[in-house]
Amino acid sequence: MSAPRGLLPLLGLLALLVATPAWAEKKPLGPGERVDLNTATSAELMRLPGVGRKKAEAIVASRDKRPFRKAEEVTRVKGLSPAWYARVKGMVTVGEAPAAPRTPEPARAAR
């Protein structure tokens, strides 16, 4: 028993879409829209030109170790060159890095 002729191409297309959901969802940034390198999800980072799943995950891993203080620090991520940054610098921003936990000051003795 074989599948109907029209069903095979449809199944192939469906398999392609399931295999690459991020690619199917990727849409370019709108005018004036920016991505915050310290807070964006992998999917949001993938909206940047030249950033796929692996580079987006590398950006997230890098910022988890040490948040970005300046947007150009993203070039410390392997595969993101200064030339790439020059193309996207108007599309990225760096919000405030998460604050380091404060240690309470020791109580002063009353005199």
Backbone bond lengths (Angstrom), bond angles and torsions (degrees), N, CA, C in turn:
res aa  C-N    CA-C-N  psi(-1)  N-CA   C-N-CA  omega(-1)  CA-C   N-CA-C  phi
1 M - - - 1.447 - - 1.530 107.88 -
2 S 1.320 118.02 132.94 1.464 121.25 -179.20 1.518 109.93 -118.04
3 A 1.343 114.26 159.74 1.466 120.11 179.73 1.517 109.67 -75.16
4 P 1.315 117.75 151.09 1.464 120.31 175.87 1.531 110.35 -57.68
5 R 1.321 116.82 147.32 1.465 122.54 -174.84 1.526 113.45 -53.79
6 G 1.270 120.43 -43.29 1.470 123.65 -176.27 1.513 113.55 -75.11
7 L 1.310 116.82 -15.49 1.457 120.34 -176.36 1.529 112.54 -76.87
8 L 1.320 118.64 -35.28 1.463 120.89 -178.16 1.527 113.36 -62.13
9 P 1.326 120.02 -48.37 1.466 118.53 177.60 1.535 112.44 -61.99
10 L 1.313 116.34 -36.58 1.455 120.56 178.47 1.528 111.19 -64.76
11 L 1.318 116.77 -42.72 1.462 120.80 177.26 1.531 111.10 -64.13
12 G 1.329 117.31 -38.59 1.460 121.26 177.40 1.522 111.69 -63.18
13 L 1.302 117.08 -43.43 1.463 121.51 177.76 1.524 111.00 -64.42
14 L 1.309 116.37 -42.57 1.463 120.97 178.37 1.531 110.61 -62.23
15 A 1.320 117.64 -42.29 1.468 121.42 178.20 1.517 110.82 -62.79
16 L 1.327 117.56 -39.46 1.462 121.49 178.51 1.525 110.94 -63.80
17 L 1.307 117.25 -44.05 1.460 120.70 179.73 1.523 112.16 -66.83
18 V 1.304 117.66 -37.27 1.460 121.25 178.51 1.524 110.52 -69.74
19 A 1.304 117.24 -36.40 1.465 121.78 -178.07 1.517 112.16 -72.01
20 T 1.321 118.56 -24.57 1.465 120.99 -177.27 1.524 111.13 -130.68
21 P 1.342 118.28 62.01 1.461 118.99 -177.31 1.518 112.72 -64.94
22 A 1.326 118.88 -37.00 1.461 120.61 -179.08 1.524 109.95 -66.42
23 W 1.326 117.41 -39.33 1.453 121.04 179.32 1.523 110.03 -64.55
24 A 1.313 116.33 -38.91 1.458 120.32 -178.58 1.523 111.24 -69.04
25 E 1.355 117.85 -28.12 1.457 121.77 -176.75 1.526 113.37 -92.30
26 K 1.325 118.89 -15.72 1.456 122.18 -173.68 1.519 110.85 -61.50
27 K 1.325 115.30 124.42 1.455 120.08 175.72 1.528 107.60 -132.29
28 P 1.313 117.43 145.05 1.460 120.04 -177.49 1.530 112.00 -68.06
29 L 1.316 114.71 158.75 1.461 120.03 177.07 1.521 109.78 -70.33
30 G 1.320 115.52 146.59 1.454 120.28 176.92 1.524 110.66 -80.37
31 P 1.318 117.54 169.74 1.468 121.02 178.91 1.527 110.60 -59.12
32 G 1.317 116.26 128.93 1.464 121.21 178.99 1.518 114.49 79.03
33 E 1.313 117.82 -4.58 1.463 121.05 -179.94 1.527 108.96 -80.27
34 R 1.344 116.27 136.75 1.458 121.04 -178.66 1.520 110.15 -128.86
35 V 1.328 115.13 155.12 1.459 121.93 178.94 1.527 107.40 -110.88
36 D 1.333 116.66 126.64 1.461 121.16 177.57 1.523 108.54 -83.73
37 L 1.319 116.22 115.51 1.463 121.41 -176.40 1.522 113.09 -64.38
38 N 1.323 118.58 -23.31 1.465 121.34 -178.83 1.522 114.20 -89.07
39 T 1.328 117.75 -15.12 1.465 118.94 -176.00 1.527 114.50 -126.95
40 A 1.317 117.92 -12.62 1.471 121.17 -175.13 1.529 111.47 -68.17
41 T 1.306 115.21 146.76 1.462 121.07 173.92 1.521 108.62 -78.16
42 S 1.318 116.46 169.17 1.468 120.43 176.81 1.527 110.48 -58.23
43 A 1.321 117.09 -42.02 1.468 120.60 -179.67 1.523 111.14 -62.74
44 E 1.330 117.48 -39.46 1.467 120.34 178.56 1.527 110.55 -68.05
45 L 1.331 117.43 -40.04 1.465 120.86 178.66 1.524 111.21 -64.34
46 M 1.319 116.97 -32.37 1.461 121.04 -179.71 1.526 112.53 -67.44
47 R 1.304 118.37 -12.37 1.464 121.47 177.15 1.527 111.20 -74.79
48 L 1.344 116.72 -13.43 1.458 120.18 177.49 1.523 109.76 -76.35
49 P 1.326 118.24 143.56 1.464 120.62 178.53 1.529 110.89 -59.98
50 G 1.321 116.18 134.47 1.456 121.04 177.18 1.510 115.33 80.40
51 V 1.336 117.78 5.13 1.466 120.72 179.77 1.514 109.11 -111.47
52 G 1.329 114.81 114.60 1.455 121.41 174.54 1.516 109.41 -102.28
53 R 1.308 115.38 -166.94 1.460 120.81 -176.89 1.525 111.93 -59.65
54 K 1.325 117.38 -47.08 1.467 120.50 -175.93 1.526 112.26 -65.38
55 K 1.322 117.19 -43.09 1.464 119.02 178.54 1.517 111.14 -68.15
56 A 1.317 117.48 -37.81 1.471 120.19 177.60 1.529 110.10 -62.00
57 E 1.326 116.76 -43.79 1.463 120.17 178.44 1.525 111.07 -65.01
58 A 1.338 117.33 -35.00 1.466 120.90 177.79 1.530 110.97 -67.35
59 I 1.323 117.77 -36.97 1.464 121.48 176.79 1.523 109.58 -63.88
60 V 1.324 117.17 -45.05 1.471 121.22 179.87 1.532 110.15 -63.28
61 A 1.324 117.50 -43.60 1.468 120.72 179.88 1.519 110.91 -63.54
62 S 1.328 117.40 -39.75 1.461 121.30 -179.94 1.521 111.08 -65.73
63 R 1.322 117.11 -44.30 1.463 119.20 -178.76 1.521 112.73 -71.71
64 D 1.355 116.56 -25.43 1.457 119.19 175.91 1.530 110.67 -67.28
65 K 1.334 116.60 -33.69 1.461 121.14 177.51 1.529 110.68 -75.22
66 R 1.333 115.12 -43.57 1.464 120.71 -177.76 1.525 108.12 -153.71
67 P 1.338 118.17 108.27 1.466 120.71 -178.66 1.535 111.11 -58.53
68 F 1.314 115.20 152.24 1.453 121.46 178.91 1.530 109.47 -76.08
69 R 1.324 116.88 130.71 1.466 120.80 175.00 1.517 110.55 -92.90
70 K 1.336 116.04 -32.08 1.471 122.75 176.52 1.523 107.26 -130.05
71 A 1.315 115.87 147.47 1.471 120.05 -176.47 1.521 112.06 -59.86
72 E 1.322 118.67 -36.25 1.466 119.96 -177.62 1.523 113.23 -67.13
73 E 1.332 117.62 -13.18 1.465 120.30 176.09 1.527 112.59 -65.91
74 V 1.323 117.52 -12.81 1.465 120.63 178.04 1.523 110.79 -62.15
75 T 1.325 117.58 -19.74 1.460 120.18 -179.87 1.525 112.32 -70.68
76 R 1.338 118.28 -7.09 1.468 119.93 174.12 1.529 110.84 -72.65
77 V 1.320 117.47 -13.05 1.459 122.58 177.23 1.521 108.24 -78.92
78 K 1.318 116.15 128.93 1.462 121.39 -178.88 1.533 110.10 -56.88
79 G 1.319 115.30 131.08 1.457 120.85 178.67 1.516 114.49 94.61
80 L 1.335 117.79 -6.91 1.463 121.13 178.39 1.530 108.12 -111.22
81 S 1.303 115.93 100.26 1.462 122.44 -173.47 1.531 111.65 -88.29
82 P 1.323 116.84 166.30 1.467 119.84 173.15 1.533 112.14 -58.92
83 A 1.332 117.77 -33.04 1.474 120.34 177.56 1.528 110.31 -65.87
84 W 1.335 117.12 -40.89 1.472 120.39 176.63 1.517 109.10 -62.56
85 Y 1.346 116.64 -45.10 1.466 120.10 -179.20 1.526 110.88 -60.71
86 A 1.325 117.91 -39.03 1.460 121.36 179.25 1.525 110.83 -59.47
87 R 1.329 117.43 -34.44 1.477 121.21 179.04 1.521 112.50 -73.57
88 V 1.343 117.77 -30.23 1.467 119.58 -172.57 1.525 114.06 -111.69
89 K 1.335 118.56 2.41 1.461 119.45 -172.77 1.527 113.50 -59.14
90 G 1.306 118.84 -26.85 1.459 120.93 175.69 1.523 113.58 -78.58
91 M 1.326 116.69 -8.18 1.469 121.64 -177.80 1.522 113.07 -103.80
92 V 1.337 117.02 -8.04 1.467 120.01 -176.42 1.514 111.00 -120.71
93 T 1.296 114.33 154.28 1.457 121.85 177.12 1.516 107.65 -146.63
94 V 1.308 115.32 166.42 1.460 120.67 176.38 1.514 107.08 -130.39
95 G 1.331 115.10 111.59 1.449 119.32 175.01 1.510 108.53 -74.61
96 E 1.281 115.36 -175.24 1.450 118.46 179.56 1.517 109.98 -63.27
97 A 1.320 114.97 135.25 1.462 120.13 175.36 1.514 107.88 -69.05
98 P 1.314 117.69 149.11 1.461 119.70 178.41 1.527 109.91 -55.93
99 A 1.312 116.32 136.47 1.459 121.04 -177.92 1.521 110.73 -68.76
100 A 1.316 114.86 142.32 1.468 119.92 176.41 1.523 108.04 -71.63
101 P 1.323 116.97 146.06 1.461 118.54 179.53 1.525 109.82 -61.51
102 R 1.304 115.33 135.21 1.461 120.41 -179.63 1.518 109.82 -87.77
103 T 1.312 114.44 139.73 1.460 118.67 175.28 1.516 107.11 -95.53
104 P 1.310 116.96 136.00 1.465 118.77 -178.07 1.531 109.94 -67.13
105 E 1.343 113.73 143.95 1.462 118.59 177.53 1.515 109.11 -74.63
106 P 1.331 117.21 145.70 1.467 118.81 178.72 1.523 109.98 -66.14
107 A 1.307 115.20 144.20 1.469 121.08 179.56 1.515 109.40 -65.94
108 R 1.329 115.90 139.28 1.451 121.11 177.89 1.514 109.80 -87.48
109 A 1.287 114.34 141.55 1.473 118.56 179.47 1.519 109.39 -75.93
110 A 1.323 116.04 138.39 1.467 121.32 178.88 1.510 108.84 -75.51
111 R 1.328 117.09 141.17 1.470 120.88 179.77 1.471 111.33 -105.80
